Structure formats: structure tokens, C-alpha cells
Amino acid sequence: MEISKEYQREDLTVIWKPKKCIHAGICVKTLPKVYDPKAKPWITPENASAEALKNQINNCPSGALSFRES
């Protein structure tokens, strides 16, 4: 079974599948206030607008990031 982690905010949940991640770093470069690999949790979705999150997630080259709207 594939492991996934969920990071929620009021209107959106960011879903991360670590096994799919190729560590391209696009998420960190695009939204550094949301994605911080040194922090726990490393994804803080409330630090960007829902639109910015969706745009960035749709550009994830591996498909490791996805979202679900609430």
C-alpha cells in the first residue's frame, strides 16, 4: 500500500506521496513559505493562497503532490 500524508487547511488538503517524489525541488523553490523540508510538518498549506497551492501542485513533475478541495 502506498503511503500518503495529508496537510489540511480550511478549504484545501495537500496530499503528498513520498515514494513518488523525485526531489526536483520545484515546490520548495516556488512556495518556500509552504514547503520547508527542514521543518515539521514540512508542508504548511495555510502560508499561501489556495490558487497558488493548486498552481504549484499541478506543476509537480512526479505527481507526488495532489490536492482535494474541502
C-alpha positions in Angstrom: 0.0 0.0 0.0 1.3 3.4 -0.9 1.8 5.8 2.0 0.4 9.3 1.7 0.4 12.2 4.1 -2.2 14.9 4.3 -1.8 18.6 5.3 -5.1 20.4 5.8 -6.3 23.9 5.7 -9.9 25.1 5.7 -10.6 24.9 2.0 -7.9 22.5 0.7 -6.0 19.4 1.7 -2.5 18.9 0.2 -1.7 15.2 -0.3 2.0 14.1 -0.5 3.1 10.6 -1.7 6.7 10.3 -0.6 7.5 7.3 -2.7 6.6 9.2 -5.9 8.7 12.2 -5.0 11.7 12.7 -7.2 13.0 15.7 -5.1 13.1 18.1 -8.0 12.6 20.9 -5.5 10.1 22.8 -7.6 7.6 23.0 -4.7 10.3 24.4 -2.3 11.5 26.9 -5.0 8.0 28.0 -5.9 6.5 28.3 -2.5 9.2 28.3 0.2 6.8 29.6 2.9 4.7 26.4 2.4 7.3 23.8 1.7 10.2 23.6 4.1 12.0 20.2 4.2 13.8 21.2 7.5 10.5 21.9 9.4 8.0 19.5 10.9 5.5 19.5 9.4 7.3 20.3 6.2 4.1 21.4 4.4 2.2 24.4 5.8 -0.6 25.0 3.4 -2.0 28.0 5.2 1.1 30.0 4.2 -0.2 30.5 0.6 -3.5 31.1 -1.2 -5.5 28.1 -2.4 -4.9 29.3 -6.0 -1.1 29.5 -5.5 -1.1 26.0 -4.0 -3.2 24.5 -6.8 -1.0 26.0 -9.5 2.2 24.7 -7.8 0.8 21.3 -7.2 -0.3 21.0 -10.8 3.3 21.7 -11.8 4.8 18.8 -9.6 6.8 16.8 -12.2 6.4 13.4 -10.4 2.8 13.7 -9.3 3.8 13.2 -5.7 1.7 16.2 -4.7 -2.1 16.5 -5.2 -4.9 18.3 -3.6 -8.5 17.8 -2.5 -10.8 20.8 -2.1 -13.0 20.9 1.0 
